[in-house]
Amino acid sequence: MSENLDFYNSLELTLLKAENLISDGVNNSKSLFHTPVLSTFINNTISTRTVVLREFNAKKRILRFHTDSRSGKIEELKENSISSIHGYDPELKVQVRLKGKTSIHVDDEISKKAWTQSREMSKMCYSIKDSPGKKISSPEPFDLVKEEINIELGYKNFAVLLFYYDSLEFLFLKGAGHRRSLFDWSSNQLKSSWLIP
Ligand SMILES: Cc1cc2nc3c(=O)[nH]c(=O)nc-3n(C[C@H](O)[C@H](O)[C@H](O)COP(=O)(O)O)c2cc1C
């Protein structure tokens, strides 16, 4: 990897670096930011899972994910929308942590647009006949056979999650000196600071 460390001693460039890494994660399936980890609350415990990043709007600080509206995380998010996103790329040695809230979109303009833009392969999993996470006695009856389903009917189980963040923490590991910084928009105005790594 050729190192471009312009951001190393600049908060402004660090934020740009973070935004570029997340942006790259949308279409680059090799990027570790393509599959970040979304954490939510379930009662007093924390629930964590990998999700595929579908869209990133750096200006609005929104990440888009897709999920099954019958999955456990939907009820969890209805109870408590506070959530976080974590990604680490070992090749780049960069960790990004985002804190924010997630909104759920089922059968609205946002979900319709996302469904229309989805590929057949991605749409297929929403046709599974029961709720993801349900206990079953054997997995085979739940295997999806493309020829046997009407993929478009899966839309009724399709949900979009929009994650809005107001805190971004960046950590870059480097032997000669790690770099950790925090970008905080919670007062509607960006506050940037270095942190001791
Ligand atoms: C590489 C990878 C990508 C995944 N992408 C998604 C995704 O985009 N949306 C999703 O709901 N689950 C995705 N999953 C499955 C989730 O990690 C999780 O198992 C599932 O959503 C059930 O989570 P829940 O019970 O907390 O709702 C993915 C898993 C892996 C390993």
The ligand as a Tripos MOL2 file, in Angstrom:
@<TRIPOS>MOLECULE
LIG
   31    33     1     0     0
SMALL
NO_CHARGES

@<TRIPOS>ATOM
      1 C1        -20.9240   -9.7830    5.3080 C.3       1 LIG1
      2 C2        -22.2810   -9.6490    5.9370 C.ar      1 LIG1
      3 C3        -23.1540   -8.7040    5.4630 C.ar      1 LIG1
      4 C4        -24.4170   -8.5700    6.0320 C.ar      1 LIG1
      5 N1        -25.2510   -7.6000    5.5590 N.ar      1 LIG1
      6 C5        -26.4470   -7.4070    6.1500 C.ar      1 LIG1
      7 C6        -27.2730   -6.3070    5.7390 C.ar      1 LIG1
      8 O1        -26.9440   -5.5090    4.8680 O.2       1 LIG1
      9 N2        -28.4630   -6.1720    6.3980 N.ar      1 LIG1
     10 C7        -28.8660   -7.0080    7.3860 C.ar      1 LIG1
     11 O2        -29.9370   -6.8110    7.9250 O.2       1 LIG1
     12 N3        -28.1000   -8.0500    7.7920 N.ar      1 LIG1
     13 C8        -26.8980   -8.2490    7.1970 C.ar      1 LIG1
     14 N4        -26.0930   -9.2850    7.6270 N.ar      1 LIG1
     15 C9        -26.5940  -10.1910    8.6720 C.3       1 LIG1
     16 C10       -26.4910   -9.5060   10.0170 C.3       1 LIG1
     17 O3        -25.1350   -9.4460   10.4220 O.3       1 LIG1
     18 C11       -27.3540  -10.1940   11.0920 C.3       1 LIG1
     19 O4        -26.9560  -11.5350   11.2310 O.3       1 LIG1
     20 C12       -28.8280  -10.1460   10.7470 C.3       1 LIG1
     21 O5        -29.1840   -8.8840   10.2010 O.3       1 LIG1
     22 C13       -29.6920  -10.4080   11.9760 C.3       1 LIG1
     23 O6        -29.4600   -9.4120   12.9130 O.3       1 LIG1
     24 P1        -30.5470   -8.9990   14.0300 P.3       1 LIG1
     25 O7        -31.0900  -10.2900   14.5560 O.co2     1 LIG1
     26 O8        -29.7520   -8.2480   15.0310 O.co2     1 LIG1
     27 O9        -31.5890   -8.1790   13.3640 O.co2     1 LIG1
     28 C14       -24.8160   -9.4140    7.0780 C.ar      1 LIG1
     29 C15       -23.9020  -10.3410    7.5850 C.ar      1 LIG1
     30 C16       -22.6640  -10.4570    7.0220 C.ar      1 LIG1
     31 C17       -21.7050  -11.4640    7.5970 C.3       1 LIG1
@<TRIPOS>BOND
     1     1     2 1
     2     2     3 ar
     3     2    30 ar
     4     3     4 ar
     5     4     5 ar
     6     4    28 ar
     7     5     6 ar
     8     6     7 ar
     9     6    13 1
    10     7     8 2
    11     7     9 ar
    12     9    10 ar
    13    10    11 2
    14    10    12 ar
    15    12    13 ar
    16    13    14 ar
    17    14    15 1
    18    14    28 ar
    19    15    16 1
    20    16    17 1
    21    16    18 1
    22    18    19 1
    23    18    20 1
    24    20    21 1
    25    20    22 1
    26    22    23 1
    27    23    24 1
    28    24    25 2
    29    24    26 1
    30    24    27 1
    31    28    29 ar
    32    29    30 ar
    33    30    31 1
@<TRIPOS>SUBSTRUCTURE
     1 LIG1         1 GROUP 0 **** ****
